[in-house]
Amino acid sequence: MSADSSRIKRITQTFFLHIHSPKAHLHSLRPTYTFGLGLILAALFLVLLVTGVLLMIYYTPSVERAYSSVKDIVYVVKGGRYIRNLHRWAGYGMVIAGFLHLIRVFFIGGYFKRRRLGAGVSFKIE
């Protein structure tokens, strides 16, 4: 096994090395290029996941108890109002960041550029 193939194997088997591109242009490393939209989306997703699990513990999804369980979350559960509002605002933020990300990809034409796979195999998205 050559050095390149062992490197490729290591990158594809490690999640954090797999999501980061091995080659990047200097222009694309500037913070204003993407405004960190992918990182913002990932952080908001984690906030939604954690707060959603916490809210799921106290919420009762039935016709008779849904409203009263939400009232209990807001008024009885310690920090419930904060968790519920954090969940709501993270959802709004995720929609806005996702929309901005889609607009940026559209205007930059990220779907037209050449992409690289593994050992120098390149393809063009059409």
Z-matrix of the N, CA and C atoms (Angstrom, degrees):
N
C 1 1.440
C 2 1.526 1 108.26
N 3 1.317 2 116.02 1 128.01
C 4 1.457 3 119.93 2 -178.10
C 5 1.526 4 110.81 3 -77.29
N 6 1.324 5 115.38 4 170.49
C 7 1.467 6 120.68 5 -179.03
C 8 1.530 7 110.65 6 -65.08
N 9 1.352 8 116.09 7 -38.00
C 10 1.465 9 119.14 8 179.78
C 11 1.521 10 111.91 9 -66.24
N 12 1.327 11 116.68 10 -43.10
C 13 1.461 12 118.86 11 -178.68
C 14 1.527 13 111.79 12 -69.28
N 15 1.335 14 118.24 13 -34.07
C 16 1.464 15 119.15 14 177.24
C 17 1.533 16 110.00 15 -70.11
N 18 1.325 17 117.14 16 -34.64
C 19 1.467 18 121.08 17 176.89
C 20 1.522 19 110.23 18 -66.13
N 21 1.323 20 116.38 19 -43.60
C 22 1.465 21 120.76 20 179.24
C 23 1.521 22 109.91 21 -63.66
N 24 1.319 23 116.89 22 -41.76
C 25 1.465 24 120.74 23 178.93
C 26 1.529 25 110.40 24 -62.37
N 27 1.321 26 117.11 25 -42.09
C 28 1.465 27 121.80 26 -179.97
C 29 1.534 28 110.40 27 -65.00
N 30 1.327 29 116.82 28 -40.85
C 31 1.465 30 120.96 29 -179.45
C 32 1.524 31 110.85 30 -67.18
N 33 1.327 32 118.03 31 -44.37
C 34 1.462 33 120.30 32 -176.83
C 35 1.524 34 112.53 33 -72.99
N 36 1.317 35 118.47 34 -21.41
C 37 1.462 36 120.26 35 179.87
C 38 1.524 37 112.42 36 -92.65
N 39 1.312 38 118.77 37 -13.39
C 40 1.451 39 122.24 38 178.38
C 41 1.518 40 107.66 39 -105.51
N 42 1.332 41 116.40 40 121.13
C 43 1.464 42 120.96 41 -174.36
C 44 1.526 43 112.14 42 -60.00
N 45 1.323 44 118.44 43 -47.69
C 46 1.460 45 120.98 44 -175.74
C 47 1.522 46 112.11 45 -67.46
N 48 1.325 47 118.33 46 -33.73
C 49 1.463 48 119.60 47 175.71
C 50 1.523 49 110.95 48 -76.00
N 51 1.337 50 116.46 49 -26.37
C 52 1.457 51 120.27 50 -178.43
C 53 1.533 52 111.59 51 -73.28
N 54 1.338 53 118.06 52 -36.82
C 55 1.466 54 119.03 53 -176.70
C 56 1.520 55 112.42 54 -79.22
N 57 1.322 56 117.96 55 -16.12
C 58 1.463 57 120.18 56 179.32
C 59 1.522 58 108.88 57 -98.84
N 60 1.305 59 115.59 58 128.71
C 61 1.453 60 121.56 59 -178.04
C 62 1.531 61 110.77 60 -65.31
N 63 1.351 62 118.74 61 136.71
C 64 1.455 63 120.09 62 179.23
C 65 1.529 64 113.24 63 -71.00
N 66 1.329 65 117.40 64 -23.69
C 67 1.461 66 121.18 65 178.78
C 68 1.519 67 108.52 66 -128.44
N 69 1.329 68 116.03 67 137.69
C 70 1.464 69 120.53 68 178.49
C 71 1.520 70 108.72 69 -145.60
N 72 1.322 71 115.60 70 145.55
C 73 1.458 72 120.12 71 175.64
C 74 1.519 73 109.30 72 -75.99
N 75 1.320 74 116.26 73 149.29
C 76 1.455 75 121.26 74 179.35
C 77 1.533 76 111.18 75 -60.02
N 78 1.337 77 116.35 76 -35.89
C 79 1.463 78 121.21 77 179.10
C 80 1.528 79 111.32 78 -61.46
N 81 1.324 80 117.19 79 -38.71
C 82 1.466 81 120.28 80 -176.42
C 83 1.523 82 113.10 81 -76.84
N 84 1.318 83 118.71 82 -8.27
C 85 1.457 84 121.13 83 178.77
C 86 1.528 85 112.26 84 -86.70
N 87 1.316 86 117.72 85 -9.54
C 88 1.462 87 120.30 86 178.27
C 89 1.527 88 109.73 87 -69.16
N 90 1.330 89 118.09 88 139.05
C 91 1.469 90 120.48 89 -178.94
C 92 1.521 91 113.69 90 -60.55
N 93 1.332 92 118.14 91 -30.29
C 94 1.454 93 120.10 92 -178.86
C 95 1.524 94 112.65 93 -75.97
N 96 1.324 95 118.25 94 -10.24
C 97 1.466 96 121.15 95 -178.99
C 98 1.524 97 110.41 96 -67.62
N 99 1.311 98 117.41 97 -44.96
C 100 1.465 99 120.56 98 -179.41
C 101 1.512 100 112.86 99 -118.68
N 102 1.331 101 117.15 100 -10.04
C 103 1.452 102 122.44 101 -175.56
C 104 1.528 103 111.42 102 57.92
N 105 1.316 104 117.45 103 20.59
C 106 1.458 105 121.63 104 177.19
C 107 1.514 106 113.24 105 65.38
N 108 1.322 107 117.78 106 28.98
C 109 1.459 108 120.72 107 -174.04
C 110 1.525 109 112.78 108 -63.77
N 111 1.318 110 117.79 109 -36.57
C 112 1.458 111 119.57 110 178.12
C 113 1.514 112 112.01 111 -65.91
N 114 1.318 113 115.99 112 -41.72
C 115 1.467 114 120.49 113 177.66
C 116 1.520 115 110.95 114 -67.08
N 117 1.316 116 117.08 115 -39.15
C 118 1.466 117 121.01 116 177.20
C 119 1.525 118 109.99 117 -63.00
N 120 1.323 119 117.21 118 -43.96
C 121 1.462 120 120.65 119 178.75
C 122 1.521 121 111.35 120 -62.53
N 123 1.330 122 117.47 121 -42.03
C 124 1.468 123 120.29 122 179.32
C 125 1.524 124 111.01 123 -65.50
N 126 1.324 125 117.91 124 -41.05
C 127 1.466 126 121.17 125 179.14
C 128 1.525 127 110.78 126 -65.76
N 129 1.322 128 116.92 127 -42.60
C 130 1.462 129 119.64 128 178.62
C 131 1.523 130 111.63 129 -66.32
N 132 1.327 131 116.83 130 -35.38
C 133 1.461 132 119.74 131 176.41
C 134 1.528 133 110.82 132 -63.28
N 135 1.329 134 116.60 133 -42.02
C 136 1.467 135 119.33 134 177.86
C 137 1.526 136 111.65 135 -64.52
N 138 1.337 137 117.07 136 -39.21
C 139 1.469 138 120.30 137 176.62
C 140 1.525 139 109.96 138 -62.85
N 141 1.332 140 117.30 139 -43.86
C 142 1.456 141 121.13 140 178.25
C 143 1.518 142 111.70 141 -62.72
N 144 1.316 143 116.45 142 -39.39
C 145 1.460 144 120.82 143 -179.88
C 146 1.528 145 111.34 144 -64.96
N 147 1.324 146 116.59 145 -48.65
C 148 1.470 147 120.63 146 -178.22
C 149 1.524 148 111.11 147 -66.44
N 150 1.330 149 117.18 148 -49.21
C 151 1.460 150 118.97 149 -178.78
C 152 1.527 151 111.85 150 -68.14
N 153 1.318 152 117.22 151 -32.58
C 154 1.461 153 120.71 152 176.76
C 155 1.520 154 111.97 153 -64.34
N 156 1.326 155 116.99 154 -41.12
C 157 1.469 156 120.38 155 177.51
C 158 1.528 157 109.94 156 -65.84
N 159 1.340 158 117.28 157 -41.38
C 160 1.469 159 120.04 158 178.28
C 161 1.527 160 111.53 159 -64.42
N 162 1.313 161 117.66 160 -40.69
C 163 1.462 162 120.63 161 178.17
C 164 1.519 163 111.58 162 -69.73
N 165 1.320 164 116.68 163 -32.80
C 166 1.459 165 121.06 164 -179.25
C 167 1.535 166 111.83 165 -64.69
N 168 1.319 167 116.42 166 -26.86
C 169 1.465 168 120.23 167 179.61
C 170 1.526 169 110.42 168 -64.47
N 171 1.329 170 118.04 169 -38.96
C 172 1.458 171 122.10 170 -173.79
C 173 1.521 172 114.37 171 -98.93
N 174 1.318 173 118.77 172 -15.94
C 175 1.461 174 121.48 173 -176.16
C 176 1.523 175 111.13 174 -82.20
N 177 1.332 176 116.43 175 137.84
C 178 1.462 177 122.17 176 176.63
C 179 1.526 178 108.10 177 -115.02
N 180 1.336 179 118.45 178 112.31
C 181 1.468 180 120.44 179 -175.40
C 182 1.531 181 113.00 180 -86.46
N 183 1.308 182 117.32 181 66.54
C 184 1.464 183 120.73 182 174.94
C 185 1.516 184 108.41 183 -129.81
N 186 1.317 185 115.73 184 159.81
C 187 1.454 186 120.45 185 -177.57
C 188 1.528 187 110.49 186 -62.51
N 189 1.314 188 116.48 187 -39.44
C 190 1.458 189 120.47 188 -175.96
C 191 1.531 190 112.74 189 -76.89
N 192 1.325 191 119.02 190 -33.14
C 193 1.454 192 121.91 191 -169.81
C 194 1.525 193 114.99 192 -109.77
N 195 1.316 194 120.58 193 -5.09
C 196 1.466 195 121.83 194 -174.36
C 197 1.527 196 112.03 195 -61.68
N 198 1.315 197 117.22 196 -50.89
C 199 1.461 198 120.20 197 -177.26
C 200 1.530 199 110.88 198 -64.90
N 201 1.310 200 116.67 199 -44.39
C 202 1.468 201 119.15 200 -178.84
C 203 1.526 202 111.77 201 -68.42
N 204 1.324 203 118.19 202 -30.65
C 205 1.462 204 118.92 203 177.52
C 206 1.527 205 111.49 204 -71.32
N 207 1.340 206 117.19 205 -33.90
C 208 1.465 207 120.09 206 175.51
C 209 1.525 208 109.62 207 -68.96
N 210 1.336 209 117.16 208 -40.79
C 211 1.465 210 120.38 209 175.73
C 212 1.529 211 110.93 210 -61.32
N 213 1.326 212 116.40 211 -39.77
C 214 1.468 213 120.11 212 177.78
C 215 1.527 214 111.25 213 -64.05
N 216 1.346 215 116.15 214 -40.06
C 217 1.467 216 119.80 215 178.70
C 218 1.528 217 109.87 216 -61.51
N 219 1.324 218 116.93 217 -42.64
C 220 1.464 219 120.74 218 -176.25
C 221 1.519 220 112.02 219 -73.96
N 222 1.345 221 117.99 220 -43.32
C 223 1.461 222 120.53 221 -170.33
C 224 1.527 223 115.21 222 -103.18
N 225 1.325 224 119.29 223 -25.30
C 226 1.462 225 121.09 224 -174.11
C 227 1.529 226 112.21 225 -104.17
N 228 1.332 227 116.75 226 -46.16
C 229 1.465 228 120.98 227 -176.76
C 230 1.518 229 109.29 228 -68.55
N 231 1.328 230 115.85 229 130.63
C 232 1.464 231 120.19 230 -179.43
C 233 1.540 232 109.28 231 -67.58
N 234 1.331 233 116.39 232 121.21
C 235 1.469 234 121.68 233 -178.22
C 236 1.518 235 112.87 234 77.99
N 237 1.305 236 118.99 235 7.91
C 238 1.465 237 122.62 236 -177.71
C 239 1.516 238 113.26 237 -64.55
N 240 1.341 239 115.65 238 -41.28
C 241 1.465 240 119.50 239 179.02
C 242 1.531 241 110.28 240 -63.45
N 243 1.330 242 116.63 241 -41.46
C 244 1.462 243 121.31 242 179.46
C 245 1.537 244 110.60 243 -64.29
N 246 1.321 245 116.95 244 -44.31
C 247 1.472 246 120.67 245 -179.09
C 248 1.528 247 110.48 246 -65.80
N 249 1.327 248 116.26 247 -41.97
C 250 1.468 249 119.95 248 -179.85
C 251 1.522 250 111.01 249 -64.67
N 252 1.340 251 116.87 250 -44.14
C 253 1.469 252 119.72 251 179.14
C 254 1.520 253 111.79 252 -68.41
N 255 1.321 254 117.36 253 -36.88
C 256 1.461 255 120.65 254 176.30
C 257 1.527 256 110.27 255 -62.03
N 258 1.327 257 116.59 256 -41.07
C 259 1.466 258 121.53 257 178.37
C 260 1.536 259 110.45 258 -64.06
N 261 1.316 260 116.42 259 -43.21
C 262 1.468 261 121.12 260 -179.12
C 263 1.525 262 111.21 261 -65.69
N 264 1.343 263 117.73 262 -46.89
C 265 1.458 264 120.66 263 -178.33
C 266 1.523 265 112.10 264 -69.98
N 267 1.322 266 117.04 265 -32.17
C 268 1.472 267 119.34 266 175.79
C 269 1.524 268 110.32 267 -66.67
N 270 1.321 269 117.11 268 -35.97
C 271 1.468 270 120.63 269 175.50
C 272 1.507 271 112.31 270 -63.92
N 273 1.352 272 116.54 271 -44.91
C 274 1.459 273 120.56 272 176.48
C 275 1.527 274 110.78 273 -62.03
N 276 1.321 275 115.78 274 -43.70
C 277 1.463 276 119.89 275 -179.76
C 278 1.508 277 112.50 276 -63.94
N 279 1.330 278 116.45 277 -35.48
C 280 1.465 279 119.88 278 -179.93
C 281 1.533 280 110.67 279 -68.80
N 282 1.317 281 116.71 280 -38.68
C 283 1.468 282 119.81 281 177.18
C 284 1.536 283 110.09 282 -64.07
N 285 1.322 284 117.12 283 -44.29
C 286 1.469 285 121.00 284 -179.57
C 287 1.526 286 111.14 285 -65.94
N 288 1.343 287 117.39 286 -45.90
C 289 1.472 288 120.52 287 -179.91
C 290 1.526 289 111.00 288 -65.19
N 291 1.325 290 117.32 289 -38.52
C 292 1.467 291 120.29 290 176.97
C 293 1.515 292 111.88 291 -64.12
N 294 1.334 293 116.61 292 -41.50
C 295 1.458 294 121.17 293 177.96
C 296 1.531 295 110.84 294 -63.76
N 297 1.342 296 117.33 295 -44.93
C 298 1.466 297 120.79 296 177.96
C 299 1.520 298 111.38 297 -63.09
N 300 1.336 299 116.79 298 -37.79
C 301 1.459 300 120.78 299 178.05
C 302 1.533 301 110.59 300 -64.12
N 303 1.320 302 117.07 301 -43.46
C 304 1.469 303 120.08 302 178.77
C 305 1.522 304 111.58 303 -64.04
N 306 1.324 305 116.70 304 -40.25
C 307 1.472 306 120.11 305 177.73
C 308 1.525 307 110.39 306 -63.44
N 309 1.355 308 116.63 307 -43.59
C 310 1.459 309 120.24 308 -179.40
C 311 1.526 310 110.47 309 -62.08
N 312 1.330 311 117.76 310 -44.26
C 313 1.465 312 120.92 311 179.49
C 314 1.522 313 110.03 312 -63.43
N 315 1.322 314 117.26 313 -38.83
C 316 1.461 315 120.44 314 179.63
C 317 1.525 316 111.60 315 -65.12
N 318 1.332 317 117.75 316 -48.67
C 319 1.461 318 120.18 317 -176.69
C 320 1.513 319 113.09 318 -72.60
N 321 1.321 320 118.20 319 -32.48
C 322 1.460 321 120.61 320 178.12
C 323 1.529 322 110.40 321 -79.82
N 324 1.320 323 117.11 322 -20.52
C 325 1.456 324 120.99 323 -179.79
C 326 1.512 325 111.79 324 75.20
N 327 1.325 326 117.36 325 37.95
C 328 1.458 327 122.21 326 -177.95
C 329 1.517 328 113.42 327 -62.58
N 330 1.309 329 117.79 328 -20.57
C 331 1.458 330 121.19 329 179.85
C 332 1.530 331 111.95 330 -83.53
N 333 1.345 332 119.49 331 -7.32
C 334 1.460 333 122.25 332 178.23
C 335 1.524 334 113.58 333 -96.09
N 336 1.314 335 117.46 334 -20.50
C 337 1.455 336 120.20 335 -173.01
C 338 1.527 337 111.72 336 -70.06
N 339 1.322 338 114.31 337 158.71
C 340 1.458 339 119.48 338 177.31
C 341 1.510 340 109.35 339 -71.61
N 342 1.314 341 116.60 340 143.61
C 343 1.455 342 122.56 341 178.70
C 344 1.519 343 108.79 342 -116.42
N 345 1.328 344 116.46 343 153.68
C 346 1.464 345 120.98 344 -179.40
C 347 1.515 346 110.04 345 -115.54
N 348 1.315 347 114.84 346 139.85
C 349 1.457 348 121.51 347 173.90
C 350 1.518 349 108.29 348 -122.88
N 351 1.309 350 116.63 349 126.54
C 352 1.457 351 122.20 350 170.49
C 353 1.506 352 116.37 351 49.60
N 354 1.328 353 116.42 352 -123.83
C 355 1.465 354 123.24 353 -170.36
C 356 1.514 355 111.90 354 -84.45
N 357 1.314 356 117.12 355 63.15
C 358 1.460 357 120.08 356 173.88
C 359 1.510 358 114.77 357 79.67
N 360 1.332 359 118.48 358 5.93
C 361 1.465 360 120.42 359 177.82
C 362 1.510 361 107.18 360 -79.72
N 363 1.319 362 116.62 361 121.37
C 364 1.455 363 119.35 362 -179.65
C 365 1.508 364 109.48 363 -118.16
N 366 1.306 365 116.16 364 152.55
C 367 1.442 366 121.32 365 176.61
C 368 1.515 367 108.54 366 -144.09
N 369 1.305 368 115.76 367 161.31
C 370 1.455 369 121.12 368 179.81
C 371 1.515 370 108.49 369 -114.56
N 372 1.328 371 116.14 370 130.72
C 373 1.456 372 120.38 371 178.66
C 374 1.514 373 108.37 372 -78.98
N 375 1.309 374 115.75 373 126.98
C 376 1.474 375 119.71 374 -179.48
C 377 1.487 376 110.65 375 -122.22
